[in-house]
Amino acid sequence: MTQPGTMTAMSQEMQACVDACMSCHAVCEETMSSCMQMGGQPQMQIMRALMDCAETTRMCADMMMRRSPMSAEMCAMCAKACEMCAEACMSMPDDPQMMRCAEACRRCAEACRTTAGARM
């Protein structure tokens, strides 16, 4: 029996999603730093996608960890932000940091879609 005020353990699927979100957040932050060093107008478009993705992944992980009743909806939105960011990063296929970010975004998007489809 669960004591009042305690939470059940997070499922492996949800924990994997939190981990993917936190990893994606970190890579997006690193990639933003790389973009700022490059400068230029094309990077500004990518920066917007990186900022949206970084904030969304952080918020999504936070909401899952506190078992928010809106977690599933946030996971769905996070998956969309991650896909958009991956596409933006793919516009610079010769940049290893951008490709690393696109990969992290796609992993996170997949984990978020899976979690959004599951009951929280």
C-alpha distances in whole Angstrom, upper triangle without the diagonal:
4,6,9,12,10,11,10,13,16,18,21,23,22,23,26,27,26,28,31,31,32,34,36,36,38,40,41,42,44,46,46,48,50,51,52,55,56,57,59,58,56,53,53,51,49,48,47,45,43,43,41,39,38,37,35,33,32,31,29,27,26,25,23,21,20,19,22,22,25,25,26,29,30,29,32,34,34,35,38,39,38,41,43,43,44,47,48,48,49,52,53,53,55,53,50,48,48,47,44,43,43,41,38,39,39,36,34,35,34,30,30,31,29,26,27,27,24,21,20
4,6,8,7,8,8,11,14,16,19,21,20,20,24,24,23,26,28,28,29,31,33,33,35,37,38,39,41,43,43,45,47,48,49,51,53,54,55,55,53,50,50,48,46,45,44,42,40,39,38,36,35,33,32,30,29,27,26,24,23,21,19,18,17,16,18,19,23,22,23,27,27,27,29,31,31,32,35,36,36,38,40,40,41,44,45,45,47,50,51,50,53,50,48,45,45,45,42,40,41,39,36,36,36,33,31,32,32,28,28,29,27,24,25,26,22,19,17
4,6,6,9,10,13,16,19,22,24,22,22,26,26,25,27,30,29,29,32,34,34,35,38,39,39,41,43,44,45,48,49,49,52,54,54,56,55,54,51,50,49,47,45,44,43,41,40,38,37,35,34,32,31,29,28,27,25,23,22,20,19,17,16,19,20,23,23,25,28,28,28,31,33,32,34,37,37,37,40,42,42,42,46,47,46,48,51,52,52,54,51,49,46,46,46,43,41,42,41,38,37,38,35,33,34,34,30,29,31,29,26,27,28,25,22,19
4,6,9,11,14,17,20,23,25,22,23,26,26,25,27,30,29,29,32,34,33,35,38,38,38,41,43,43,44,47,48,48,51,53,53,55,54,53,50,49,48,46,44,43,41,40,38,37,35,34,32,31,30,28,26,25,24,22,20,20,18,16,15,17,18,21,22,24,26,26,27,30,31,31,33,36,36,36,39,41,41,42,45,46,46,48,51,51,52,54,51,49,46,46,46,43,41,42,41,37,37,38,35,33,34,34,30,29,31,29,26,27,28,25,21,19
4,7,10,13,15,18,22,23,20,20,24,24,22,25,27,26,26,29,31,30,31,35,35,35,37,39,39,41,44,44,45,47,49,49,51,50,49,47,45,45,43,41,39,38,37,35,33,32,31,29,28,27,25,23,22,21,18,17,17,15,12,12,14,16,19,19,22,24,24,25,28,29,28,30,33,33,33,36,38,38,39,42,43,43,45,48,48,49,51,48,46,43,43,43,40,38,39,38,35,34,35,33,30,31,32,28,27,29,28,24,25,26,23,20,17
4,7,9,12,15,18,20,18,17,21,21,20,22,25,24,24,27,29,28,30,33,33,33,36,38,38,40,42,43,44,46,48,48,50,50,48,45,44,44,41,40,39,37,35,34,33,31,30,28,27,25,23,22,21,19,17,16,15,13,11,11,14,16,19,18,21,23,23,23,27,28,27,29,32,32,32,35,37,36,37,40,41,41,43,46,47,47,49,46,44,41,41,41,38,36,37,36,32,32,33,31,28,29,29,26,25,27,25,22,23,25,21,19,16
4,6,8,12,15,16,14,14,18,18,16,19,22,21,21,24,26,25,27,30,31,31,33,35,36,37,40,40,41,44,45,46,48,47,45,43,42,41,39,37,36,34,33,32,30,28,27,26,24,22,21,20,18,16,15,14,12,10,9,8,12,13,16,15,17,20,20,20,23,25,24,26,29,29,29,31,33,33,34,37,38,38,40,43,43,43,46,43,41,38,38,38,35,33,34,32,29,29,30,27,24,26,26,22,21,23,22,18,20,21,18,15,12
4,6,9,12,14,12,13,16,17,16,18,21,21,21,24,26,26,27,30,31,31,34,35,36,38,40,41,42,44,46,47,48,47,46,43,42,41,39,38,37,34,33,32,31,29,28,27,25,23,22,21,19,17,16,15,12,11,11,10,13,14,17,16,17,20,20,20,23,25,24,25,28,29,28,31,33,33,33,36,38,37,39,42,43,43,45,42,40,38,38,37,34,33,33,31,28,28,29,26,24,25,24,20,20,22,20,17,18,19,16,14,11
4,6,9,11,10,9,13,14,13,15,18,18,19,21,23,23,25,27,28,29,31,33,34,36,37,39,40,42,43,44,46,46,44,41,41,40,37,36,35,33,31,31,29,27,26,25,23,21,20,20,18,15,15,15,12,10,11,10,14,16,18,16,17,21,20,19,22,24,22,23,27,27,26,29,31,31,31,34,36,35,37,40,40,40,42,40,37,35,35,34,31,30,31,29,25,26,26,23,21,23,22,18,18,21,18,15,18,19,15,14,12
4,6,8,6,6,10,11,10,12,14,15,16,18,20,20,22,24,25,26,28,30,31,33,34,35,37,39,40,41,43,42,40,38,37,36,33,33,32,29,28,28,26,23,23,22,20,18,17,17,14,12,13,12,9,8,10,9,12,14,16,13,14,17,17,15,18,20,19,20,23,24,23,25,28,27,27,31,32,31,33,36,37,36,39,36,34,32,31,31,28,26,27,25,22,22,22,19,17,19,18,14,15,17,15,12,14,16,13,12,9
4,5,5,6,9,10,11,12,14,15,17,18,20,21,23,24,26,27,29,30,31,34,35,36,38,40,41,42,43,42,40,38,38,36,33,33,32,29,28,28,27,24,23,23,21,18,19,19,16,14,15,14,11,11,13,11,14,15,17,14,14,17,17,15,18,20,19,19,22,23,22,24,27,27,27,30,32,31,32,35,36,35,38,36,33,31,31,30,27,26,26,24,21,21,21,18,16,18,16,13,14,15,12,10,13,14,10,10,9
4,5,5,6,9,10,10,12,14,15,16,18,20,21,22,24,26,27,28,30,32,33,34,36,38,39,40,42,41,39,36,37,35,32,32,32,29,27,28,26,23,23,23,21,18,19,19,16,14,16,16,12,12,15,14,17,18,19,15,15,19,18,15,18,21,19,18,22,23,21,23,26,26,25,28,30,29,30,33,34,33,35,33,30,29,29,27,24,24,24,21,19,20,19,16,15,17,15,11,13,15,12,10,14,14,12,13,12
4,5,5,6,9,10,11,12,14,15,16,18,20,21,22,24,26,27,28,31,31,32,35,36,37,38,39,39,36,34,34,32,30,30,29,26,25,25,24,21,21,21,19,16,17,18,14,13,15,15,11,12,15,14,16,17,17,13,13,16,15,12,15,18,16,15,19,20,18,20,23,23,22,25,27,26,27,31,32,31,33,31,29,27,27,25,23,22,21,19,17,17,16,13,12,13,11,8,10,11,8,7,10,11,9,11,10
4,5,5,6,9,10,10,12,14,15,16,18,20,21,23,24,25,27,29,30,31,33,35,36,37,38,37,35,33,33,31,28,28,27,24,23,23,21,19,19,19,16,13,14,14,11,9,12,11,7,9,12,10,12,14,14,10,10,14,13,10,13,16,14,14,18,18,17,19,22,22,22,25,26,26,27,31,31,31,33,31,29,27,26,25,23,21,21,20,17,17,17,14,12,13,12,8,9,11,9,6,9,11,9,10,8
4,5,5,6,9,10,11,12,14,15,17,18,20,21,23,24,26,28,29,30,32,34,35,36,38,37,35,32,33,31,28,28,27,25,23,23,22,19,18,19,17,14,14,15,12,9,12,12,9,8,12,12,14,16,16,13,14,17,15,13,16,18,15,16,19,20,18,20,23,22,22,25,27,26,27,31,31,31,33,30,28,26,26,25,22,21,21,19,16,17,17,14,12,14,14,10,11,14,12,10,13,15,13,14,12
4,5,5,6,9,10,10,12,14,15,16,18,20,21,22,24,26,27,28,30,32,33,34,36,35,33,30,31,29,26,26,26,23,21,22,21,18,17,18,16,13,14,15,12,10,13,14,11,12,15,15,17,18,18,14,14,17,16,12,15,17,14,14,18,18,16,18,21,20,19,23,24,23,24,28,28,27,29,27,25,23,23,21,19,18,18,16,13,14,14,10,9,12,11,7,9,12,10,9,13,14,13,15,14
4,5,5,6,9,10,10,12,14,15,16,18,20,21,22,24,25,26,28,30,31,32,33,33,30,28,28,27,24,24,23,20,19,19,18,14,15,15,13,10,11,12,9,8,11,11,9,10,14,13,14,16,15,11,11,14,12,9,12,13,11,11,14,15,13,15,18,17,17,20,22,21,23,26,26,26,28,26,24,22,21,20,18,16,17,15,12,12,12,9,7,9,9,5,6,9,8,7,10,12,12,13,12
4,5,5,6,9,10,10,12,14,15,17,19,20,21,23,25,25,27,29,30,31,33,33,31,28,28,27,24,23,23,20,18,18,17,14,13,14,12,9,9,10,8,5,8,9,7,8,11,11,13,15,15,11,12,15,12,10,13,14,11,12,16,15,14,17,19,18,18,22,23,22,24,27,27,27,29,27,25,22,22,21,19,17,18,16,13,13,14,12,9,11,12,9,9,12,12,10,12,15,14,15,13
4,5,5,6,8,10,11,12,14,16,17,18,20,22,23,24,26,28,29,30,32,32,30,27,28,27,23,23,23,20,18,19,18,15,14,15,14,10,10,13,11,8,11,13,11,11,14,15,17,19,18,15,16,18,15,13,16,17,13,14,17,17,14,17,20,18,18,21,22,21,23,26,26,25,27,25,22,20,20,19,16,15,16,14,11,12,13,10,9,12,12,9,11,14,14,12,15,18,17,18,16
4,6,5,6,8,10,11,12,14,15,16,18,20,21,22,24,26,27,28,30,29,27,24,25,24,20,20,20,17,15,17,16,12,12,14,12,9,10,13,10,9,12,14,12,13,16,17,18,20,18,15,15,17,14,11,14,15,11,11,14,14,11,14,16,15,14,18,19,18,19,22,23,22,24,22,19,17,17,16,13,12,13,11,8,9,10,7,5,9,9,7,8,12,12,11,14,16,16,18,17
4,5,5,6,9,10,10,12,14,15,16,19,20,21,22,25,25,26,28,28,25,23,23,22,19,18,18,15,13,14,13,9,9,10,9,5,7,9,7,6,9,11,10,11,14,15,16,18,16,13,14,15,12,10,12,12,9,10,13,11,9,13,15,13,14,17,18,17,19,22,22,23,25,22,20,18,17,17,14,12,13,12,9,8,11,9,6,9,11,8,8,12,13,12,13,16,17,18,16
4,5,5,6,9,10,11,13,14,15,17,19,20,21,23,25,26,28,28,26,23,23,23,20,18,19,17,14,14,14,11,9,10,10,7,6,10,9,7,9,12,12,11,15,16,17,20,18,15,17,18,14,13,16,15,12,13,16,14,12,16,17,15,16,19,20,18,21,23,23,24,25,22,20,17,17,18,15,13,15,14,10,11,13,11,9,12,14,12,12,16,16,15,17,20,20,21,19
4,5,5,6,9,10,11,12,14,16,17,18,20,22,23,25,27,27,25,22,22,22,19,18,19,16,13,14,15,12,10,12,12,9,10,13,12,10,13,16,15,15,18,19,20,23,21,18,19,20,17,15,17,17,13,14,17,15,12,15,17,14,14,18,18,16,18,21,21,21,22,19,17,14,15,14,11,10,12,11,7,9,12,10,8,12,13,12,13,16,17,16,18,21,21,23,21
4,5,5,6,9,10,10,12,14,15,16,18,20,21,22,24,24,21,19,19,18,15,15,15,13,10,12,12,8,7,10,10,7,9,12,11,11,14,16,15,16,19,20,20,23,20,17,18,18,15,13,15,14,11,11,13,11,8,12,13,10,11,14,14,13,15,18,18,18,20,17,15,12,12,12,10,7,9,9,5,6,9,8,6,9,12,11,12,15,16,16,17,20,21,23,21
4,6,5,6,9,10,11,13,14,15,17,19,20,21,23,23,21,18,18,18,15,13,14,12,9,9,10,7,5,7,8,6,6,10,10,10,12,14,15,15,18,19,19,22,20,17,18,18,15,14,16,15,11,13,14,12,10,13,14,11,13,16,15,14,17,19,19,20,22,19,17,14,14,15,12,9,12,12,9,9,12,12,9,12,15,14,13,17,18,17,18,22,22,24,22
4,5,5,6,9,10,11,13,14,16,17,19,20,23,23,22,18,19,19,16,14,16,14,11,11,13,10,8,10,12,9,9,13,14,12,14,17,17,17,20,22,22,25,23,20,22,22,19,17,20,18,15,16,18,15,13,16,17,14,14,18,17,15,18,20,19,20,21,17,16,12,13,14,11,9,13,13,9,11,14,13,12,15,17,16,16,20,21,20,22,25,25,27,25
4,5,5,6,9,10,10,12,14,16,17,18,21,21,19,16,17,17,14,13,15,13,9,11,13,10,8,12,13,11,12,15,16,15,17,20,20,20,23,24,25,27,25,22,23,23,20,18,20,19,15,16,17,14,12,14,15,11,12,15,14,12,14,17,16,16,17,14,12,9,9,11,8,6,9,10,7,9,12,12,11,14,16,16,17,19,21,21,22,25,26,28,26
4,5,5,6,9,10,10,12,14,15,16,18,18,16,13,14,14,10,9,11,9,6,7,9,7,6,9,11,10,11,14,15,15,17,19,20,20,23,24,24,26,24,21,22,22,18,17,18,17,13,14,15,12,10,13,12,9,10,13,12,10,13,15,15,16,17,14,13,10,9,11,9,6,9,11,9,8,12,13,12,13,16,17,16,19,21,21,22,25,26,28,26
4,5,5,7,9,10,11,13,15,16,18,19,18,14,14,15,12,10,12,11,8,8,11,9,7,10,12,11,11,14,16,15,17,20,21,21,23,25,25,27,25,23,24,24,20,19,21,19,16,17,18,14,13,16,16,12,14,17,15,13,17,18,17,19,19,16,15,11,12,14,12,9,13,14,12,12,16,16,15,17,20,19,19,22,24,23,24,27,28,30,28
4,5,5,6,9,10,11,13,15,18,19,18,14,15,16,13,11,14,13,10,11,14,12,10,13,16,14,14,18,19,18,20,23,23,23,26,28,28,31,28,26,27,27,23,22,24,22,19,20,20,17,15,18,17,14,14,17,15,13,16,17,16,17,17,13,12,8,10,12,10,9,12,14,12,13,16,17,16,18,21,21,21,24,26,25,27,30,30,32,30
4,5,5,6,9,10,11,12,15,16,14,11,12,13,10,9,12,11,8,10,13,11,10,14,15,14,15,19,19,19,21,24,25,25,28,29,29,31,29,26,27,26,23,22,23,21,18,18,19,15,14,16,15,11,12,14,12,9,13,14,12,14,14,10,10,6,7,10,9,7,10,12,11,12,15,16,16,17,20,21,21,23,25,26,26,29,31,33,31
4,5,5,6,9,10,11,13,14,13,9,10,11,9,6,9,10,7,8,11,11,9,12,15,15,15,18,19,20,21,24,25,25,27,29,29,31,28,26,27,26,23,22,23,21,18,19,19,15,14,17,15,11,13,15,12,11,14,15,14,16,16,13,13,10,10,13,12,10,13,15,14,14,17,19,17,19,22,23,22,24,27,27,27,30,32,33,31
4,5,5,7,9,10,13,15,15,11,12,14,12,9,13,13,10,11,15,14,12,15,18,17,17,20,22,22,23,26,27,27,29,31,31,34,31,29,30,29,26,25,27,24,21,23,23,19,18,20,19,15,16,18,16,14,17,17,15,18,17,14,14,10,11,15,14,12,15,17,16,17,20,21,20,22,25,25,25,28,30,30,30,33,34,36,34
4,6,5,7,9,12,14,13,10,12,14,11,10,14,14,11,13,16,16,14,17,20,19,20,23,24,24,26,28,29,29,32,34,33,36,33,31,32,31,27,27,28,25,22,23,23,20,18,20,18,15,16,17,14,12,15,15,12,14,14,10,11,8,9,12,12,11,14,16,16,16,19,21,21,22,25,26,26,28,30,30,31,34,35,37,36
4,5,5,6,9,10,10,6,8,10,8,7,11,12,10,11,15,15,14,17,19,19,20,23,24,24,26,28,29,30,32,34,33,35,32,30,31,30,27,26,27,24,22,22,21,18,17,18,17,13,14,15,12,10,13,13,11,14,14,10,12,9,9,13,13,12,14,17,17,16,19,21,21,22,25,26,26,28,30,30,31,34,35,37,36
4,5,5,9,11,11,8,9,12,10,8,12,13,11,12,16,16,15,17,20,21,21,23,25,26,27,29,31,31,33,35,34,36,33,32,33,31,28,28,29,26,24,25,24,20,20,21,19,16,18,19,15,14,17,16,15,17,17,14,15,13,13,17,17,15,17,20,20,19,23,24,23,25,28,29,28,30,33,33,33,36,38,39,37
4,6,9,12,13,10,11,15,13,12,15,17,15,16,19,19,18,21,23,23,23,26,28,28,29,32,33,34,36,38,37,40,37,35,36,35,31,31,32,29,26,27,27,23,22,24,22,19,20,21,17,15,18,17,15,17,16,13,15,12,13,17,17,16,19,21,21,21,24,26,25,27,30,31,30,33,35,35,35,39,40,42,40
4,7,10,10,7,10,13,11,11,15,16,14,16,19,20,19,22,24,24,25,28,29,29,31,33,34,35,37,39,38,40,37,35,36,35,32,31,31,29,27,27,26,23,22,23,21,18,18,19,15,14,16,14,12,15,14,11,14,12,12,16,17,16,18,21,21,21,24,26,26,26,29,31,30,32,35,35,35,38,40,42,41
4,7,8,6,8,11,11,10,13,15,14,15,18,19,19,21,24,24,25,27,29,30,31,33,35,36,38,39,38,40,37,35,36,34,31,31,31,28,26,27,26,23,22,23,20,18,19,19,15,15,17,15,14,17,16,14,17,15,14,18,19,18,19,22,23,22,25,27,27,27,30,32,31,33,36,36,36,39,41,43,41
4,6,6,7,10,11,11,13,15,15,16,19,20,21,23,25,26,27,29,30,32,33,35,36,37,39,41,39,41,38,36,37,35,32,32,32,29,27,28,26,23,23,23,20,18,19,18,15,15,17,14,13,17,16,15,18,17,15,19,21,19,20,23,24,23,25,28,28,28,31,33,32,33,36,37,36,39,41,43,42
4,5,5,7,9,10,11,13,14,16,17,19,20,22,23,25,26,28,29,31,32,34,35,37,38,39,38,39,36,35,35,33,30,30,30,26,25,26,24,21,21,21,18,16,18,17,13,14,16,13,13,17,17,16,20,18,16,19,21,19,20,23,24,22,24,27,27,26,30,32,30,32,35,35,35,37,40,42,41
4,5,6,7,9,11,12,13,15,16,17,19,21,22,23,25,27,28,29,31,32,34,35,37,38,37,38,34,33,33,31,28,28,27,25,23,23,21,19,19,18,15,14,15,13,10,11,12,9,10,13,14,13,17,16,13,16,18,16,16,20,21,19,21,24,24,24,27,29,28,29,32,33,32,35,37,39,39
4,5,5,6,9,10,10,12,14,15,16,18,20,20,22,24,25,26,28,30,31,32,34,36,34,36,33,31,31,29,27,26,26,23,22,22,20,17,17,17,14,12,14,13,9,9,12,10,9,13,14,12,15,13,11,14,16,14,15,18,19,17,20,23,22,22,25,27,26,28,31,31,31,33,36,38,37
4,5,5,6,9,10,10,12,14,15,17,18,20,21,23,24,26,27,29,30,32,33,34,33,34,31,30,30,28,25,26,25,22,21,22,19,16,17,18,14,12,15,14,11,12,14,12,13,17,18,16,18,16,14,17,19,16,16,20,20,18,21,24,23,22,26,27,26,27,31,31,30,33,35,37,36
4,5,5,7,9,10,11,13,15,16,17,19,21,22,23,25,26,27,29,31,32,33,31,33,29,28,28,26,23,23,23,19,19,19,17,14,15,15,11,10,12,11,8,10,12,10,12,15,17,16,18,16,13,16,18,15,15,19,19,16,19,22,21,20,23,25,24,25,28,29,28,30,33,35,34
4,5,5,6,9,10,11,12,14,15,16,18,20,21,22,24,26,27,29,30,31,30,31,28,26,26,25,22,22,21,18,17,17,15,12,12,13,10,7,10,9,5,7,10,9,10,13,15,13,15,12,10,13,14,11,11,15,15,13,16,19,18,17,21,22,21,23,26,26,26,28,31,33,32
4,5,5,6,9,10,10,12,14,15,16,18,20,21,22,24,26,27,29,30,29,30,27,26,26,24,21,21,21,18,17,18,16,13,13,14,12,9,12,12,9,9,13,12,13,16,17,15,16,13,11,15,15,12,13,17,16,14,17,20,18,18,22,23,22,24,27,27,26,29,31,33,31
4,5,5,6,9,10,11,12,14,16,17,18,20,21,22,24,26,27,28,27,28,25,23,24,22,19,20,19,16,15,16,14,11,12,13,10,9,12,12,9,11,14,14,15,18,20,18,19,16,14,17,17,14,14,18,17,14,17,20,18,18,21,22,21,22,25,25,24,27,29,31,30
4,6,5,6,9,10,10,12,14,15,16,18,20,21,22,24,26,26,25,26,23,21,21,19,17,17,16,13,12,13,11,7,8,10,7,5,9,9,7,9,12,12,13,16,18,16,17,15,12,14,15,11,11,14,14,11,14,16,15,14,18,19,17,19,22,22,21,24,26,28,27
4,5,5,6,9,10,10,12,14,15,16,18,20,21,23,24,25,24,26,23,21,22,20,17,17,17,15,12,13,13,9,9,11,9,6,9,11,8,9,12,13,13,16,18,15,15,12,10,13,13,9,10,13,12,10,13,15,13,14,17,18,17,19,22,22,22,25,26,28,27
4,5,5,6,8,10,11,12,14,16,17,18,20,21,23,24,23,25,22,20,21,20,16,17,17,14,12,14,14,10,11,13,11,9,12,14,12,12,16,16,17,19,21,18,19,15,14,17,16,12,14,16,14,12,16,18,15,16,19,20,18,20,23,22,22,25,27,28,26
4,6,5,6,9,10,11,12,14,15,16,18,20,21,22,20,22,19,17,18,16,13,14,14,11,9,11,10,7,9,11,9,8,12,13,12,13,16,17,18,20,23,20,21,18,15,18,17,13,14,16,15,12,15,16,14,13,17,18,15,17,21,20,19,22,24,25,24
4,6,5,6,8,10,10,12,14,15,16,18,20,21,20,21,18,16,17,15,12,12,13,10,7,9,9,5,6,9,8,6,9,12,11,11,15,16,17,19,21,19,18,15,13,15,14,10,11,13,11,8,11,13,10,10,14,14,13,15,18,17,17,20,22,23,22
4,6,5,6,9,10,11,12,14,16,17,19,20,19,21,19,17,18,17,13,13,15,13,10,12,12,9,9,12,12,9,12,15,13,13,17,18,19,20,22,19,19,15,14,16,14,11,12,14,11,10,13,14,11,12,16,16,14,17,19,18,18,22,23,24,22
4,6,5,6,8,10,11,12,14,16,17,18,17,19,16,15,17,15,12,13,14,11,9,12,13,10,11,14,13,12,15,17,16,16,20,21,22,24,26,23,22,19,18,20,18,15,16,18,15,13,16,17,13,14,18,17,15,17,20,18,18,22,23,23,21
4,5,5,6,9,10,10,12,14,15,16,15,16,13,12,13,12,8,9,10,8,6,9,10,7,8,12,12,11,14,16,16,17,19,21,22,24,26,24,23,20,18,20,18,15,15,17,14,11,14,15,11,11,15,14,11,14,17,15,14,18,19,20,18
4,5,5,6,9,10,11,12,14,15,15,17,14,12,13,13,9,9,11,9,6,9,11,8,8,12,13,11,13,16,16,16,19,21,22,23,25,22,21,18,17,18,16,13,14,14,11,9,12,12,8,10,13,11,9,13,15,13,13,17,18,19,17
4,5,5,6,9,10,11,13,14,14,17,15,12,15,14,11,11,14,12,9,12,14,12,12,15,16,14,16,19,19,19,22,24,24,26,27,24,23,20,19,20,18,15,17,17,14,13,16,15,11,13,16,14,12,16,17,15,16,19,20,20,18
4,5,5,6,9,10,11,12,11,13,11,10,12,12,8,10,12,11,9,12,14,12,13,16,17,16,18,21,21,21,24,26,27,28,30,27,26,23,22,23,21,18,19,20,16,15,17,17,13,14,17,15,12,16,17,15,14,18,18,19,16
4,5,5,6,9,10,10,10,12,10,7,9,9,6,6,9,9,7,10,12,11,11,15,16,15,17,20,20,21,23,26,27,27,30,27,26,23,22,23,21,18,18,18,15,13,15,14,11,11,14,12,9,12,14,11,11,15,15,15,13
4,5,5,6,9,10,10,13,12,9,11,12,9,9,12,12,10,12,15,14,13,17,18,17,19,22,22,22,24,27,28,28,30,28,26,23,22,23,20,18,19,18,15,14,16,14,11,13,14,11,10,14,14,11,12,16,15,16,13
4,6,5,6,9,9,12,11,9,12,13,10,11,15,14,12,15,17,16,16,20,21,20,22,25,25,25,27,30,30,31,33,30,29,25,25,26,23,21,22,22,18,17,19,18,14,16,18,15,13,17,17,14,15,18,17,17,14
4,5,5,6,5,8,8,6,9,10,8,9,13,12,11,14,17,16,17,20,21,21,22,25,26,26,28,31,32,33,35,32,31,28,27,28,25,22,23,23,20,18,20,19,15,16,18,15,12,15,16,12,12,16,15,14,11
4,5,5,6,9,9,6,9,11,9,9,12,13,12,14,17,17,17,20,21,21,22,25,26,26,28,31,32,32,35,32,30,28,27,27,25,22,23,22,19,18,19,17,14,15,16,12,11,13,13,10,11,14,12,12,8
4,5,8,11,12,9,12,14,12,12,16,17,15,17,20,19,19,22,24,23,24,28,28,28,30,33,34,34,36,33,31,28,28,28,26,23,24,24,20,20,21,19,16,17,18,15,14,17,16,13,14,17,15,14,11
4,6,9,10,9,13,14,13,14,17,18,16,19,22,21,21,25,26,25,27,30,30,30,33,35,36,37,39,36,34,31,31,31,29,26,27,27,23,22,24,22,19,20,21,18,16,19,19,15,16,18,17,15,11
4,6,8,7,10,12,12,12,15,16,16,18,21,21,21,24,26,26,27,30,31,31,33,36,37,37,40,37,35,32,32,32,29,27,28,27,24,23,24,22,18,19,20,17,15,17,16,12,13,15,13,11,7
4,5,5,9,10,9,11,14,15,15,17,19,19,20,23,24,25,26,29,30,30,32,35,36,37,39,37,36,33,32,32,30,27,27,27,24,22,24,22,19,19,20,17,15,17,17,13,13,15,14,12,9
4,6,8,9,10,11,13,14,15,17,19,20,21,24,25,26,27,30,31,32,33,36,37,38,41,39,38,35,33,34,32,29,29,29,26,24,25,23,20,20,20,18,15,16,16,13,12,14,13,10,7
4,6,6,6,9,10,11,12,14,16,17,18,20,21,22,24,26,27,28,30,32,34,35,38,36,35,32,31,31,29,26,26,26,23,21,22,21,18,17,18,16,13,14,15,12,10,13,13,11,9
4,5,5,6,9,10,10,12,14,15,16,18,20,20,22,24,25,26,28,30,32,33,35,33,32,29,28,28,26,23,23,23,20,18,19,18,15,14,15,13,10,12,12,9,8,11,10,9,7
4,5,5,6,9,10,11,13,14,15,17,19,20,21,23,25,26,27,30,31,32,35,33,32,30,28,28,26,24,23,22,20,18,18,17,14,13,13,12,8,9,10,7,4,7,8,8,7
4,5,5,6,9,10,11,13,14,16,17,19,20,22,23,25,26,28,30,31,34,33,32,29,27,27,26,23,22,23,21,18,18,18,15,13,14,14,10,10,12,10,7,10,11,11,10
4,5,5,6,9,10,10,12,14,15,16,18,20,21,22,24,26,28,29,32,30,29,26,25,25,24,21,20,20,18,15,16,16,13,12,14,12,9,10,12,10,8,11,13,13,11
4,5,5,6,9,10,10,12,14,15,16,18,20,21,22,25,27,27,30,28,27,25,23,23,21,19,18,18,15,13,13,13,10,8,10,9,5,7,9,7,5,9,10,12,10
4,5,5,7,9,10,11,13,14,16,17,19,20,21,24,26,26,30,28,27,25,23,23,22,19,18,18,16,13,13,14,11,8,10,10,6,6,9,8,6,8,11,13,13
4,5,5,6,9,10,11,12,14,16,17,18,20,22,24,25,28,27,26,24,22,22,21,18,17,18,16,13,14,15,12,9,12,12,9,9,12,12,9,12,15,16,15
4,5,5,6,9,10,10,12,14,15,16,18,20,22,23,26,24,23,21,19,19,18,15,14,15,13,10,11,12,8,7,10,10,7,9,12,11,10,13,15,16,15
4,6,5,6,9,10,10,12,14,15,16,19,21,21,24,23,22,20,18,18,17,14,13,13,12,8,8,9,7,4,7,8,5,6,10,10,9,12,14,16,16
4,5,5,6,9,10,11,12,14,15,17,20,21,24,23,23,21,18,18,18,15,13,14,14,10,10,12,10,7,10,12,9,9,13,13,12,14,17,19,19
4,6,5,6,9,10,11,12,14,16,18,19,22,21,21,18,16,16,16,13,12,14,12,9,10,12,10,8,12,13,11,12,15,15,14,17,19,21,20
4,5,5,6,9,10,10,12,15,16,17,20,18,18,16,13,13,13,10,8,10,9,5,6,9,7,5,9,11,9,11,14,14,14,17,19,21,20
4,5,5,6,9,10,11,13,15,16,19,18,18,16,13,13,14,11,8,10,10,6,6,10,9,6,9,12,11,11,14,15,15,17,20,22,22
4,5,5,6,9,10,11,14,15,19,17,18,16,13,14,15,12,9,12,12,9,10,13,12,10,13,15,14,14,18,19,17,20,22,25,25
4,5,5,6,9,10,12,13,16,15,15,13,10,11,12,8,7,10,10,7,9,12,11,10,13,15,14,15,19,19,19,21,24,26,25
4,5,5,6,9,11,11,14,13,13,12,8,8,9,7,4,7,8,6,6,10,10,9,12,14,14,15,18,19,19,21,24,26,26
4,5,5,7,10,10,14,14,15,14,10,10,12,10,7,10,12,9,9,13,14,12,14,17,17,17,20,22,21,23,26,28,28
4,5,5,8,10,13,12,14,12,9,10,12,10,8,12,13,11,12,15,15,14,17,19,19,19,23,24,23,25,28,31,30
4,5,6,8,10,9,10,9,5,7,9,7,6,9,11,9,11,14,14,14,17,19,19,20,23,24,24,26,29,31,31
4,5,5,9,9,10,10,7,7,10,9,7,9,12,11,11,14,16,15,17,20,20,20,23,25,25,27,29,32,32
4,6,9,9,12,12,9,9,13,12,10,13,15,14,15,18,19,18,20,23,23,23,26,28,28,29,32,35,35
4,6,6,9,9,7,8,11,11,10,13,15,15,16,19,20,20,22,24,25,25,28,29,30,32,34,37,36
4,6,8,9,7,6,10,11,10,12,15,15,15,18,19,19,21,23,24,25,27,29,30,31,33,37,36
4,6,9,8,8,11,13,12,14,17,17,18,20,22,22,24,26,27,28,30,32,33,34,37,40,39
4,6,5,6,9,10,11,13,15,15,17,19,20,21,23,25,26,27,29,30,31,33,35,38,37
4,5,5,6,9,10,11,12,14,15,17,18,20,21,23,24,26,27,29,30,32,34,36,35
4,5,5,6,9,10,11,12,14,15,16,18,20,21,22,24,26,27,28,30,32,34,33
4,5,5,6,9,10,10,12,14,15,16,18,20,21,22,24,25,26,28,30,33,32
4,5,5,6,9,10,11,12,14,15,17,19,20,21,23,24,25,27,29,32,31
4,6,5,6,9,10,11,12,14,16,17,18,20,22,23,24,26,28,30,29
4,5,5,6,9,10,10,12,14,15,16,18,20,21,22,24,26,28,27
4,6,5,6,9,10,10,12,14,15,16,18,20,21,23,25,27,27
4,5,5,6,9,10,11,13,14,15,17,18,20,22,23,26,26
4,6,5,6,9,10,11,12,14,16,16,18,20,21,24,23
4,5,5,6,9,10,10,12,14,15,16,18,20,23,22
4,5,5,6,9,10,11,12,14,15,17,19,22,22
4,6,5,6,9,10,11,12,14,16,17,20,20
4,5,5,6,9,10,10,12,14,15,18,17
4,6,5,6,9,10,10,12,14,17,17
4,5,5,6,9,10,11,13,16,16
4,6,5,6,9,10,11,14,14
4,5,5,6,8,10,12,12
4,5,5,6,9,12,13
4,6,5,7,10,11
4,5,5,8,8
4,5,7,8
4,7,9
4,6
4
